[in-house]
Amino acid sequence: MIGEKAVQQKRRKRIWRGGELDADPFSLPCHVAVKAGGPVDRAFGFIRFATIYRDAITAYDSSPILGRFEWSEPLSAYEGVALRILPCDRRARNLVAIVELSHRCRAPRSLVVYAGEDGVDASARWRAWGRVLNLPLLVEDREGTLHPAERRLGAIQISHPQPHAGANPLTARRPLTFGQSGQPRLWASRLAAGGRPHAY
């Protein structure tokens, strides 16, 4: 019983109380101010002020009681851009879409760059941040685990095989892209004679 409760608490999604947020990925370096989400950090009035560059993130967590804590991380320390759906309260009456730069090892240094109720805007920002920072796209499931949104082989995105534009299987003709006898379609003699090219 104790183990099951621990697993449920671990899988319980955090609650977002930071309000709406929309950082522009197309105007780097971008400055973001994010209110703390945890109850302890909120009690001490922490606000994160971060600057996002193309290769790094510099930030400081400021509290009127405890002072200022500065830190910085290279962009390579982030595993991707995560799209999460979080509740605004414990009863989960209202949900908000979160776009977050997810840190590979240190979750407290993950950075929220978008928060809003519009799923279309969240999807657009999610893809834009991934494209601008060249980070993979991640999606959170119901249990709070992140999964890749796209299949990749290194830096190459893998998609389903596409049909080949080859010759017509009903005839013995070659596709038009081959040209006639491997020669350009409009060589000089055709242009001089002013005639149309031979039919295939």
N, C-alpha and C positions, 0 to 999 in steps of 0.2 A: 504493500500500500504506500509506504513512504517513497519507494523508488518511482512508482507511477505518478505520485504528486510532483516529485522533482522533475520528471520528464515533461509533465504538463506545464509547469511553471517555466521550464526552459523553452518550450515551444510556443508559449503565449507571446503574441506579437506585442511590441511596445506600443504605447499610446502617443499619438502626435498631438501636441498642444502648442506648436510653434506658429500657428496661423498660416496664411498664404505667403508663398515665396516664389519668385520667378527670376532667376539669374539668366542673363543673355549669354549663350555660348559663343556668339559671333562677335563679341566685343572684348576679347582678351587683351590684357589681364582684367579679370572680372572680380569685383568686390562683393562679398556676401556677408550678411549679418544674420545669424541663426540663433534663436533662443534655445536654451537647454531643454531637453525633453524629459530627463529623469527627475523624479521628485526631489532628490537630495540636491542636485545641481540647480534646480529651479528655486529651491528654498534659499540658496546662497546667491541667487540672481545672476547666474552665469550667462553670458552671451558670447558666442563665437564670432569673431571677425576674421574672415579668411579672404585671401587673394589667390585666384586660380590663374596660373600661367600654363603655357603649353607643355612644360616639362616638369613642373613642380607646384606644390601648394604650400604657401606660408600662412600661418594663422596665429592668433592668440586668443585664449579663453580668459575673459575679463569678468571679475566679480567685485562688486563694491565692498565686500567683506573680506575676501581672501586675497584679492589683488589680481595680478595679471600673469598668465602662464603662456609663454611663447613656444611654438614648435613649427617644424617644417618637414615636409615629406616629398621625395621625388615622385613623379607620376607613375613610375614603374612599380611603386609599392601598392598601387591600387589594382585590384583584379578586374574591375569593370564598372560599368554604369548600370545600377540596379533600379528596376521598377518595382515598387512595393505598394500595396494597398493596406493602409493602416487605419484603425479606428480613432476617432477623436475623443472617445470616452470609454469607460469600462463596459457599458451596455452596447457599444458598437451601433448606436443609432445613426451616426453620421460617419462616413468613410472619406478618406482623402488619399489621393494618388501622390506618391513620393518618388522623386528621381534623386538617387543618391550615388555619389562616388564611393564605392565600397572598398574599404581598405583590406588588403590581403590578410594581415595578421592582427591588426589592432582595431577592433570595431569602434572604440571611442573616437578614432581619428577619421572615421567615415564622414563625408560631408554632404548634406542635403543641398541640392541646387534648385529644386522645384517642389512645391507643395500646393495642391489645388484640387478642387472637386471636379474639374473638367478633364475627363479621360482622354479626349482628343488632344488637348494642349499638352497633357502629360506625355502621351505617346510621341508627339512631335519633338518635345524637348528631350526626351529620352534618347531618341535616335540622333538628334542634333549633337548632343553632348558626346555620344559615342563616336560620331563621325569626326568632330572637331578635335577631340583628344586622342583619337585612334585607340579607343578602349573597347573591349567586347561588351555586348549587351547581355544583361542578366535579368532574369525574372524570378520573383519570389513566389513559392507555392504556399498552400494553406498552412503548412507546418513551419513556415519561416525559413525554409532552405532555398538558397539561390541556385538557379540552373541556367546554363547558357541558352540564349534565345535563338542563336544561329549555330549551325554546324560549321566548324572551321578545321582546316588542316594547316596549322601554323597561322600565317597571315592571310591565307586564301580561304574565302568563304565557299563552302560546299553546298551545292543545290542539286535538285533532282535532274537527271539527264533530260536533255531536250532533243526533239526529233531532228534528224539530219536532213538538210536541204539538198538531197541528191537527185539523181536522174529519175524520170518518170518510170516506174516499174512496168507500165503497160506498153511502153515503146522502147525501141533501141536507141533513142536519141540521147545525146549527152545534155546535161543541164546548160542553160544559156550562159551561166557564169564562166564556162570554159572557153567561150568564143568559137570561131570557126578555124579549125586546124591550128589552134594555139596562137593565132595572129590577132592583133588588135581589131576591134570591130570597124573602126573608121580609119583605115590606113590611107596613104596619100592618093593611090590610084582611084579608090572609091570616091574620094572628095573631088578629084579632078574630073572624073567622068560624070559625077553628079547622079549616079545611079544608086539604087537601094541595095543593101547587102543581100546576098543569096539567102534563101530560106533554109532553115536547118532541117 
